[in-house]
Amino acid sequence: MSFSTASETASPTAADALGDFLRSRRAAVAPAERGIVRANHRRVPGVRRDILGLLDAMPDVASAMWSVAGPPIKT
């Protein structure tokens, strides 16, 4: 059994548009702006998904991650 994200298997949907929007907003926020000390070099600009979830008071980390990447889909 393999897993893929919704964006890899589905045609563009409202969920894809939401993910695109959230990725762009996450990249626009510098960790230092939110008082987060950078411990190492990151390949992706912006704050981490789990930190974003905490800052935005999302109910759990999975919600923050799924909103950006889409939930894993069994194939």
GIHU-V747642 format. One record per pair of residues at least 4 apart in sequence whose C-alpha atoms are under 7 Angstrom apart, sorted by the first residue. I is the first residue (numbers start at 0). J is the second residue. If there is no record, write none. Layout:
BEGIN
i:I j:J
i:I j:J
END
This chain:
BEGIN
i:0 j:73
i:0 j:74
i:1 j:73
i:1 j:74
i:2 j:71
i:2 j:72
i:2 j:73
i:2 j:74
i:3 j:7
i:3 j:71
i:3 j:72
i:3 j:73
i:4 j:8
i:4 j:68
i:4 j:69
i:4 j:70
i:4 j:71
i:4 j:72
i:5 j:9
i:5 j:69
i:5 j:70
i:5 j:71
i:5 j:72
i:6 j:15
i:6 j:69
i:11 j:15
i:12 j:16
i:13 j:17
i:14 j:18
i:15 j:19
i:16 j:20
i:17 j:21
i:18 j:22
i:18 j:66
i:18 j:67
i:18 j:68
i:19 j:23
i:20 j:24
i:21 j:25
i:21 j:67
i:22 j:26
i:22 j:67
i:23 j:27
i:24 j:28
i:25 j:45
i:25 j:46
i:26 j:44
i:26 j:45
i:26 j:46
i:27 j:45
i:28 j:32
i:28 j:45
i:28 j:46
i:29 j:45
i:29 j:46
i:30 j:34
i:30 j:35
i:30 j:36
i:30 j:45
i:30 j:46
i:31 j:35
i:31 j:36
i:46 j:50
i:46 j:51
i:47 j:51
i:48 j:52
i:48 j:63
i:48 j:64
i:49 j:53
i:49 j:60
i:49 j:63
i:50 j:54
i:51 j:55
i:51 j:63
i:52 j:56
i:52 j:57
i:52 j:59
i:52 j:60
i:52 j:63
i:53 j:57
i:57 j:62
i:57 j:63
i:58 j:62
i:59 j:63
i:60 j:64
i:61 j:65
i:62 j:66
i:63 j:67
i:64 j:68
i:65 j:69
i:65 j:70
END
